[in-house]
Every structure is written in structure tokens, then in C-alpha cells.
Amino acid sequence: MNADIRFYFDPVCPFAWMTSKWVRQVQAQRDYTVDWRFISLRVINADVDYDAQFPPEYEARHTAGLRLLRVAARARAEFGRESVSALYAAMGRHIFDGAADWPNHRSEDQVRDERGTQEFAEAILAEAGLPVELAQALDDATWDAEIRQETGEALALTGKDVGTPIIHFSPPEGVAFFGPVISRLPDEDAAVELWDHVIGLASFPAFSELKRSLRERPQLAAFGVDTDSVGQQEDWHGGSRRQKM
């Protein structure tokens, strides 16, 4: 698929979801095409001791992300690359924003154990207008080779010391970067202004990194932060809240 932007996401990453919403804002105003691609945090951390390195919920979260990416891979194979856009949007709404048909919005902790289950995936597929039978891919590890390949593709563009999302500008020749990581969604005018600044940096061939590890909790219902509030600031290392360096 020829696209103006390649956006690599893991569906359980809150910062990828926030950045994706910003990209959709810009896409609507600039008429960009976006190819939504896969990067798995579970694959990236395949050799990491989760108990020693991460908070206790991370392994289950990352594993659920891999399972949902299997569903996305099957949807893409059977219904085309365009289907991933609607599917990822539905995933993000259910995981982070609360879907309209789930009136009792629950916290991140309360829904964590349900992610990656068939019931959870079927609700997402139905919202995206896709057959619920695609949820059978949750346990189908034959899709993992494709997910690993695409994860490797993303890391080859940026180097390995990154998290999600990764955005590839003007592929295949254009540059790719991790981020930008944002905790709040800008308004429509600010969204385009921010985009132009990011493109300005990315267009300079010698530019490599602009970073700090302090982040606000994202303005997402799953984290108990509404759009009128500012989330608590936390220190992230290498794109995640690792317990040890």
C-alpha cells in the first residue's frame, strides 16, 4: 500500500493510541493516507525477565497486545489493509476511551484481564464492521511470524532503543522516528501546527533525537484522566515504566 505515513502500533500502548488520535486529526485536515502497521511490545521484550524488569501488569498487557495483533493481521489478510484503520480505532476506544456500548467505564486495572479474550475481541470486531469469527486468530500463533517481521521492520528504521509508536514519514525513502509521545490531544489548529514542527525536525537528515523520560499520564478515561485534567507526571525509561535499567 502506497501511503504518506506508516504508523506502527501496539494496541495496548496508551501513548501510541494518543498519538494515533493526533495523526487522525492531521490526516483529516491534510488528506494524508496512513498505513497502520504492527509492532509488538511482547515481541520486543521477548528476552526480558518481566518479573524483574517491569511492573506486575506488563506481561499480561503485552501478551494481550500480541493476541489482538494476530486478529488485526488476519483482518488485513482477508479484508485488506484499510480494515486495520477501523479495527485499531475500535481497539483503542474499548481499551482506553470506553466504548459507547460499555456505559460503566472501568479502570485500566479492572479491564486488563479481559483483554485478549474472545469476548473482548468480538465486541471490537463488531464495532469495526468486521466478522466476529476473526477473533479465532487470538490463539493462532501462525500470525506471529508476520508480526515479528513487521516489528523488525519498524526497529530497523529507528534502532532498537525505542518504544511505540513509530511513524515513518513519506515512505519508503523518508525518515522514521519513535513518537512523538504526547499525553494530551491538541485542538484542531494546534494539531496541524505540532505536525508541521515534527515534520520540520524529521526533514533534517542529521536530526536523531529530542527526548525526556518524564511523562504525564495520558488524558484517557482508562487512566482516570479527563480532558480537563492533567495527568500525574511519571518517569519512563526506554518507552516503558521499567523497574530497573
C-alpha positions in Angstrom: 0.0 0.0 0.0 1.4 3.4 -1.0 0.8 5.8 1.9 2.0 9.2 3.1 2.6 7.8 6.6 3.3 4.3 8.0 2.2 4.2 11.7 3.4 1.2 13.7 1.3 0.5 16.7 0.7 -2.0 19.6 -3.0 -1.8 20.5 -2.3 -1.8 24.3 0.2 1.1 24.3 -1.7 4.2 25.6 0.8 6.6 24.1 0.6 5.0 20.7 -3.2 5.4 21.0 -2.9 9.1 21.9 -0.5 9.8 19.1 -2.7 7.9 16.6 -5.7 10.1 17.5 -3.5 13.2 16.8 -2.4 11.7 13.5 -6.1 11.1 12.5 -6.7 14.8 13.3 -3.9 15.8 10.9 -5.0 13.2 8.4 -8.5 14.7 8.2 -7.1 18.2 7.6 -4.2 17.4 5.2 -5.8 14.5 3.4 -2.9 12.1 4.2 -3.1 8.4 3.7 -2.0 6.2 6.6 -0.9 2.6 6.5 -1.5 1.2 10.0 1.2 -1.4 10.7 2.2 -3.7 13.6 4.8 -3.5 16.3 4.5 -5.9 19.2 5.8 -4.9 22.7 5.7 -8.6 23.6 8.0 -9.4 20.7 10.4 -6.5 21.5 10.6 -7.8 25.1 10.7 -11.5 24.3 14.0 -12.0 26.1 13.2 -9.7 29.1 12.5 -11.0 32.6 9.2 -9.3 33.1 9.1 -10.1 36.9 12.4 -8.4 37.4 12.2 -5.5 34.9 8.5 -4.4 34.7 5.6 -3.6 36.9 3.5 -6.7 37.5 0.8 -5.9 35.0 3.0 -5.5 32.0 3.4 -9.1 30.8 -0.3 -9.7 30.7 -0.8 -6.4 28.9 1.9 -7.0 26.3 0.6 -10.6 25.7 -2.9 -9.3 25.1 -1.5 -6.8 22.6 0.2 -9.6 20.7 -3.1 -11.6 20.7 -5.0 -8.6 19.3 -2.4 -8.0 16.7 -3.0 -11.6 15.5 -6.6 -10.6 14.9 -5.5 -7.5 13.1 -3.2 -9.5 10.9 -5.9 -11.9 9.9 -8.3 -9.0 9.2 -5.7 -7.4 7.0 -5.1 -10.6 5.1 -8.8 -11.2 4.5 -10.2 -7.7 4.2 -7.3 -5.5 3.1 -5.0 -3.1 4.7 -7.8 -0.4 5.0 -9.6 -2.7 7.6 -6.8 -2.1 10.1 -7.7 1.6 10.5 -11.2 0.9 11.7 -10.1 -2.1 13.8 -7.4 -0.2 15.6 -9.8 2.7 16.2 -12.2 0.3 17.8 -9.5 -1.3 19.9 -8.3 2.0 21.3 -11.8 3.2 22.1 -12.6 -0.1 24.0 -9.2 -0.2 25.8 -8.6 3.4 26.6 -11.6 5.6 26.0 -14.6 3.4 26.8 -16.9 2.4 24.0 -20.4 3.8 23.8 -22.0 0.4 24.4 -20.0 -0.1 27.6 -21.6 2.6 29.8 -19.9 1.5 33.0 -16.4 2.6 32.1 -13.9 0.8 34.3 -10.3 1.5 35.1 -7.2 0.2 33.3 -6.7 -2.4 36.1 -10.3 -3.7 36.0 -10.3 -4.5 32.3 -6.7 -5.7 32.0 -7.6 -9.4 32.5 -10.3 -9.2 29.8 -8.1 -8.0 27.0 -7.1 -10.7 24.6 -10.2 -12.8 25.3 -12.6 -13.8 22.6 -15.5 -11.9 24.1 -13.4 -8.7 24.1 -12.2 -9.2 20.6 -15.6 -10.0 19.2 -17.0 -6.7 20.6 -14.2 -4.8 18.9 -14.7 -6.6 15.6 -18.4 -6.0 15.6 -17.8 -2.2 16.2 -15.3 -2.1 13.4 -17.8 -3.8 11.0 -15.8 -7.0 10.7 -16.8 -10.6 11.2 -16.5 -11.7 14.8 -15.1 -15.0 13.5 -11.8 -13.2 13.1 -11.4 -13.5 16.9 -10.4 -17.1 16.3 -6.9 -15.7 15.4 -6.3 -14.8 19.1 -4.7 -18.2 19.7 -3.3 -18.7 16.2 0.5 -18.2 16.6 1.0 -18.7 12.8 0.4 -14.9 12.5 3.4 -14.2 14.8 5.9 -14.5 12.0 4.2 -11.7 10.2 4.0 -9.6 13.4 7.7 -10.3 14.2 8.7 -9.3 10.6 6.8 -6.0 10.8 8.2 -5.3 14.3 11.7 -5.9 13.0 10.9 -3.6 10.0 10.0 -0.8 12.4 13.1 -1.2 14.6 15.3 -1.3 11.5 14.0 2.1 10.7 14.8 3.7 14.1 17.1 1.4 16.1 16.1 -0.8 19.0 16.2 1.7 21.9 12.6 2.8 21.3 9.0 2.1 22.2 5.7 2.7 20.4 4.5 4.3 18.2 6.9 4.5 15.4 6.0 6.8 12.5 7.6 6.5 9.0 7.2 9.8 7.1 7.0 9.7 3.3 8.0 6.0 3.0 10.0 4.3 1.7 12.7 6.9 1.4 11.5 9.2 4.3 12.8 9.1 7.8 11.2 7.3 10.7 11.1 8.2 14.4 9.7 6.9 17.7 6.9 9.1 18.8 6.1 11.9 19.2 4.9 10.9 22.6 2.0 13.2 23.7 -0.1 13.0 26.8 -2.8 15.4 25.8 -4.7 15.7 22.5 -4.3 19.1 20.9 -7.2 21.1 19.3 -7.6 21.0 15.5 -5.4 24.0 14.9 -2.7 23.0 17.3 -2.7 19.5 15.9 -1.5 20.7 12.5 1.0 23.2 14.0 2.5 20.4 16.0 2.6 18.2 12.9 4.5 20.8 11.0 7.1 21.2 13.7 7.6 17.4 13.8 7.9 17.3 10.1 10.4 20.1 10.2 12.7 18.2 12.6 12.2 14.9 10.7 13.2 16.5 7.4 16.6 17.5 8.7 18.8 14.4 7.8 21.1 14.8 10.7 18.4 15.0 13.4 18.3 12.0 15.7 16.5 12.6 19.0 14.7 15.1 21.2 13.6 13.3 24.4 12.8 13.4 28.1 11.6 10.4 30.1 9.2 12.4 32.3 5.6 11.9 31.0 2.2 12.9 32.2 -0.3 10.1 32.5 -2.2 10.4 29.2 -5.6 12.1 29.1 -7.5 8.8 28.7 -10.5 7.5 30.6 -8.7 4.3 31.4 -6.2 6.2 33.4 -8.8 8.3 35.2 -7.7 11.5 33.5 -10.4 13.5 31.8 -9.9 16.1 29.1 -10.0 19.0 31.6 -7.3 17.5 33.8 -3.5 17.0 33.6 -2.3 13.5 34.5 0.3 12.8 37.2 3.9 13.0 35.9 5.8 9.7 35.9 9.3 8.8 34.9 9.5 6.3 32.0 12.7 4.6 30.8 13.1 3.5 27.2 9.4 3.9 26.4 8.1 1.9 29.4 8.0 2.0 33.2 10.8 -0.4 33.8 11.7 -1.3 37.3 15.4 -1.5 36.5 17.7 -0.1 33.9 
